[in-house]
Amino acid sequence: MLPKAELHVHVEGTLEPELLVTLARRNGLSLPSADPGQLRAEYKFTSLQSFLDLYYRNVAVLRTEVDFHDLASAYLTRAASAGVRRAEIFFDLQQHLCRGVPVQAVFDGLASAVADAQTAHGISAGLILCFLRDRGPEEAMATLRAALAYRQHFIGVGLDSTEVGHPPGPFRDVFSAAAAEGLHRVAHAGEEAGPDYVWQALDLLGAERIDHGIRAMDDPGLIRRLRDDRIPLTVCPLSNVALRAVSSLASHPLPAMLAEGLKATVNSDDPAYFGGYIDANYAAVRSGMNLGEQELLTLARNSLDACFATAQQRSQWTAELESVAGQPSEPASR
């Protein structure tokens, strides 16, 4: 099992049907079915929006600090077993605040799970507050201000949700405010929308990583920019197939990204919905894209180098990876 980092996973997207049923029962809520198998049968999507409609329905079961703790703990336990040394986890605070969930319940639940997982499994984790782009920049700014009371519990901000029609540019001010607070900045771009969204994320938001980014391959100038600046791309192969962003693994641009020298990584996105966690995604790119051992090692190296952990941690994990690979260790470059 290769040591690796997971840099693109939404904690709400790790809500397995079994836990969904448990939380609904705990909070006295009704679901279309109490049978996890029947609920899982709904997880067939034709687009990003068709997924989000179900995703937002299901997150309604998350109400209390314990709910958020249990959700994140389940993910981190599974990630650790898949060789993840560092997880940088997205969460959609707006989606919970609009339902009346106290901001403290979200932060305390997630942060306690992160601390418990470090003790129990030795996995390092950081939280990234994502703004829902379809709710606009004003609400994003209000959310950031509310979250800053809990600044010690998150390491960065991101931009997610419905992409087409909601470009990154309008969120420039809120990302500038986050940068002033010392927060890292990442953004979903180039999943369904074109390369121009990736350019905006880089030039207007100051994004340090691009989440997805597969449409960047449509623009040779953008490929050069990403390669020259060593901008990491957090690619999610099974998600891209499930949401019809690509027709199949065989047609996925990840091999071309690696051939171009881009700093691509492999991640799970919303694994409860898209057919697999990070280990399943690594297995899928091996079998469905015919990637070899060296390419898989490159993906794992890229992930460790691209994470927002300390230089010492990155060097330690990279040395562990090189030991597994039987190759001399190289220092972390960040």
C-alpha positions in Angstrom: 0.0 0.0 0.0 1.7 3.2 -1.2 2.0 6.0 1.4 0.0 8.9 0.0 -2.0 12.1 0.6 -5.6 12.6 -0.2 -6.2 16.2 -1.2 -9.7 16.2 -2.7 -12.4 14.6 -0.6 -15.6 16.1 0.7 -16.5 14.9 4.1 -20.2 15.0 3.4 -19.5 12.9 0.3 -18.2 10.1 2.6 -21.7 9.5 4.1 -22.3 5.9 3.4 -26.0 4.7 3.4 -25.5 2.7 6.5 -24.4 5.8 8.5 -27.1 7.8 6.7 -29.7 5.5 8.2 -28.1 5.6 11.6 -28.0 9.4 11.7 -31.5 9.8 10.4 -32.8 7.5 13.1 -30.7 9.2 15.8 -32.2 12.6 14.8 -35.7 11.5 14.2 -35.7 12.1 10.5 -37.3 10.2 7.7 -35.6 8.9 4.6 -37.1 7.4 1.4 -36.0 4.0 2.7 -34.3 2.6 5.8 -32.6 0.0 3.6 -29.1 1.0 2.8 -29.2 -1.1 -0.4 -32.2 0.7 -1.7 -30.6 4.0 -0.9 -27.4 3.1 -2.7 -29.4 2.1 -5.8 -30.2 5.8 -6.1 -26.5 6.7 -6.6 -26.6 6.9 -10.4 -26.0 10.3 -11.9 -26.1 12.0 -15.3 -24.4 15.2 -14.3 -22.8 17.1 -11.4 -26.2 18.7 -10.7 -28.0 15.4 -10.5 -25.5 14.3 -7.9 -25.8 17.5 -5.9 -29.5 17.2 -5.7 -29.2 13.8 -3.8 -26.1 14.9 -1.9 -27.9 18.0 -0.4 -30.9 15.9 0.5 -28.7 13.4 2.4 -26.6 16.0 4.4 -29.8 17.0 6.1 -29.2 14.2 8.6 -26.1 15.9 9.9 -27.3 17.9 12.9 -25.1 17.6 16.0 -21.4 17.7 16.9 -21.5 13.9 17.4 -22.9 13.5 13.8 -20.0 15.4 12.3 -17.5 13.6 14.5 -18.8 10.2 13.5 -18.8 11.1 9.8 -15.2 12.3 9.8 -14.0 9.5 12.0 -15.4 6.9 9.6 -13.7 8.5 6.7 -10.3 8.9 8.5 -10.3 5.3 9.7 -10.9 4.1 6.2 -8.3 6.4 4.7 -5.6 5.3 7.1 -6.2 1.7 6.1 -5.7 2.7 2.5 -2.2 4.1 3.1 -3.2 7.8 3.5 -0.7 9.6 5.7 -2.3 13.1 5.2 -5.9 14.0 4.4 -7.0 17.5 3.5 -10.8 17.4 3.9 -13.3 19.7 2.3 -16.5 20.6 4.2 -19.5 22.8 3.2 -20.2 24.9 6.2 -22.9 26.9 4.3 -24.9 23.8 3.7 -25.2 23.2 7.4 -25.6 26.8 8.6 -28.6 27.3 6.3 -30.3 24.4 8.1 -29.8 25.9 11.5 -26.8 23.8 12.6 -24.6 25.8 14.9 -21.2 26.7 13.5 -19.6 25.4 16.7 -21.2 21.9 16.2 -19.6 21.6 12.8 -16.1 22.7 13.8 -16.0 20.8 17.1 -17.3 17.6 15.6 -14.9 17.6 12.7 -11.9 18.9 14.7 -12.3 16.2 17.4 -12.4 13.5 14.8 -9.2 14.8 13.3 -7.5 14.8 16.7 -8.8 11.3 17.5 -7.6 9.9 14.2 -4.1 11.2 14.7 -4.0 9.4 18.1 -5.7 6.2 16.9 -4.3 5.8 13.4 -1.4 8.2 13.1 -3.0 9.9 10.2 -2.5 13.7 9.8 -5.5 15.8 8.6 -6.5 19.4 7.9 -9.9 20.9 7.2 -10.6 23.1 4.2 -13.7 25.3 4.3 -15.4 25.3 0.8 -17.7 28.1 -0.4 -20.7 27.1 -2.4 -20.2 29.0 -5.6 -23.9 28.9 -6.6 -24.7 30.9 -3.4 -22.6 33.8 -4.4 -19.6 35.8 -3.0 -21.5 37.8 -0.5 -22.7 34.7 1.4 -19.2 33.3 1.1 -17.7 36.3 2.8 -20.3 36.1 5.6 -19.4 32.4 6.0 -15.7 33.2 6.2 -16.3 35.8 8.9 -18.4 33.4 10.9 -15.7 30.7 10.6 -12.8 32.8 11.7 -13.8 32.4 15.3 -12.7 28.8 14.7 -9.6 29.7 12.7 -7.5 27.1 14.6 -9.6 24.3 13.2 -9.1 24.9 9.5 -6.1 25.4 7.2 -7.6 26.8 4.0 -10.6 27.7 1.8 -11.9 26.2 -1.4 -14.6 26.7 -4.0 -17.0 24.0 -4.9 -20.6 23.1 -6.0 -22.3 23.7 -9.4 -19.5 24.9 -11.7 -21.1 25.9 -15.0 -22.4 29.5 -14.8 -20.6 30.2 -11.6 -17.0 31.3 -12.5 -14.3 31.8 -9.9 -13.8 35.5 -10.6 -16.6 36.9 -8.4 -15.0 35.2 -5.3 -11.8 37.2 -5.6 -12.4 39.4 -2.5 -13.3 36.5 -0.2 -10.2 34.6 -1.3 -8.1 37.7 -0.7 -9.6 38.0 2.8 -8.7 34.3 3.4 -5.2 34.9 2.2 -4.8 37.8 4.6 -5.7 35.4 7.4 -2.9 33.0 6.3 -5.3 30.4 4.9 -4.4 28.2 1.9 -6.5 28.6 -1.2 -7.8 25.9 -3.6 -10.6 25.9 -6.1 -12.7 23.4 -8.1 -12.2 24.4 -11.8 -12.2 22.7 -15.1 -14.4 19.8 -14.2 -17.4 20.6 -16.4 -16.5 24.2 -17.3 -13.6 25.1 -19.6 -10.0 26.2 -19.2 -11.0 29.8 -18.6 -12.3 28.8 -15.1 -8.9 27.4 -14.3 -7.2 30.6 -15.5 -9.5 32.6 -13.2 -8.8 30.4 -10.2 -5.1 30.9 -10.7 -5.0 34.6 -11.6 -7.9 36.0 -9.7 -8.2 33.7 -6.6 -4.5 32.9 -6.2 -5.4 29.2 -6.0 -2.4 27.0 -4.9 -4.1 23.8 -6.2 -6.7 23.2 -8.8 -9.3 20.7 -7.9 -10.2 18.5 -10.9 -8.7 20.6 -13.7 -9.2 18.0 -16.4 -10.4 20.6 -18.9 -7.1 22.3 -18.6 -5.9 19.8 -21.2 -7.9 21.7 -23.8 -5.6 24.7 -23.6 -1.9 24.3 -24.5 -1.0 27.6 -22.9 -2.7 26.6 -19.6 -0.8 23.3 -19.7 2.5 25.2 -19.9 1.4 27.5 -17.0 0.5 24.5 -14.8 3.7 22.7 -15.6 6.0 25.7 -15.3 4.4 26.8 -12.0 4.1 23.3 -10.6 0.5 23.8 -9.7 -1.0 20.5 -8.3 -4.1 19.1 -9.9 -6.3 17.0 -7.6 -7.9 14.6 -10.1 -10.8 12.3 -9.2 -11.0 9.6 -11.9 -14.0 7.5 -10.6 -15.9 10.7 -9.9 -15.3 12.0 -13.4 -16.7 8.8 -14.9 -19.7 8.7 -12.5 -20.7 12.3 -13.3 -20.1 11.9 -17.1 -17.3 14.4 -17.2 -15.4 11.7 -19.1 -17.0 8.8 -20.9 -14.7 6.1 -19.4 -11.5 5.6 -17.6 -9.9 4.7 -20.9 -10.7 8.1 -22.2 -9.6 10.0 -19.1 -6.8 12.6 -19.5 -4.8 11.6 -16.5 -2.2 9.7 -18.5 -1.8 12.7 -20.8 -1.4 15.0 -17.7 1.4 12.9 -16.5 3.0 12.7 -20.0 2.9 16.5 -20.0 4.7 16.7 -16.7 1.8 18.1 -14.8 1.7 17.6 -11.0 -1.4 15.4 -11.0 -2.7 13.5 -8.0 -5.4 10.9 -7.5 -8.3 11.4 -5.0 -11.8 10.1 -4.3 -14.0 13.3 -4.2 -17.3 11.9 -2.9 -16.4 8.2 -2.4 -19.7 7.0 -0.9 -21.4 8.1 -4.1 -18.8 7.4 -6.9 -17.8 3.8 -6.4 -14.7 3.9 -4.3 -12.2 5.5 -1.9 -8.7 6.5 -2.7 -7.4 2.9 -2.9 -10.2 2.1 -5.4 -9.2 5.1 -7.5 -5.5 4.0 -7.6 -6.7 0.5 -8.6 -8.9 1.9 -11.3 -6.2 4.0 -12.9 -3.9 1.0 -12.8 -6.3 -1.2 -14.6 -8.5 1.2 -16.6 -5.7 3.5 -17.8 -2.8 0.9 -17.9 -0.6 3.0 -15.6 2.5 1.3 -14.4 4.3 1.2 -11.1 6.4 4.2 -11.8 3.4 6.3 -12.8 1.6 5.3 -9.6 4.7 6.2 -7.6 4.7 9.6 -9.3 1.1 10.1 -8.4 1.8 9.3 -4.8 4.9 11.5 -4.7 2.9 14.3 -6.2 0.3 14.0 -3.5 2.8 14.2 -0.7 4.6 17.1 -2.2 1.4 19.0 -2.9 -0.1 18.7 0.6 -0.1 21.6 3.1 1.7 19.7 5.9 5.0 20.8 7.2 8.2 20.3 5.3 9.4 17.8 7.9 6.2 15.8 7.6 6.4 15.7 3.8 10.0 14.6 3.9 9.2 11.9 6.3 6.3 10.5 4.2 8.3 10.8 1.0 11.2 8.9 2.5 8.7 6.2 3.5 7.3 6.1 0.0 10.8 5.8 -1.5 11.6 3.0 0.9 8.6 1.2 -0.3 9.6 1.8 -3.9 13.2 0.7 -3.2 14.5 4.0 -4.4 16.7 6.7 -2.7 14.7 9.4 -0.9 14.4 12.9 -2.3 13.7 15.9 -0.2 10.3 17.5 -0.3 10.3 20.5 -2.7 7.7 22.7 -1.1 
